[in-house]
Amino acid sequence: MDGGDDMGERLQAFRQFRQEMNEKILASDNLVIKRFFNLDTQTYQAGALPVRVKEMLGLVASLVLRCDDCITYHLIRCKEEGVTREELLEVLGVGLVVGGSIVIPHLRRAVATWEELEAERRRA
């Protein structure tokens, strides 16, 4: 079994959980949380750097910090922004060099997630 269906379900569950929890968190009407979420949103808007570059930077930072949820989110956004597989591998290489060998398990999961995102695109 290649795990493709399981991965697709994992991505869908990730997207749904993230959306539901963000809605609940923001509904709490906590000013600090709302401001931080807004800052995060604004950071990834186009400016001197295009959105796709900012998403690749976010992916490198997430890889180095070893945050699988953040890695998954930025992989999704990179795919949406048209990042190619070749660009992705260079981005992952930067994260690996900066973060060291401890990043390798996250790099493996990132490549598996990217493969599923490519499969989603082919199915669409």
Stockholm file with secondary structure:
# STOCKHOLM 1.0

chainA/1-124         MDGGDDMGERLQAFRQFRQEMNEKILASDNLVIKRFFNLDTQTYQAGALPVRVKEMLGLVASLVLRCDDCITYHLIRCKEEGVTREELLEVLGVGLVVGGSIVIPHLRRAVATWEELEAERRRA
#=GR chainA/1-124 SS CCCHHHHHHHHHHHHHHHHHHHHHHHHTCCHHHHHHHHHHHHHTSCSSSCHHHHHHHHHHHHHHHTCHHHHHHHHHHHHHTTCCHHHHHHHHHHHHHHHCGGGHHHHHHHHHHHHHHHHHHHHC
#=GC SS_cons         CCCHHHHHHHHHHHHHHHHHHHHHHHHTCCHHHHHHHHHHHHHTSCSSSCHHHHHHHHHHHHHHHTCHHHHHHHHHHHHHTTCCHHHHHHHHHHHHHHHCGGGHHHHHHHHHHHHHHHHHHHHC
//
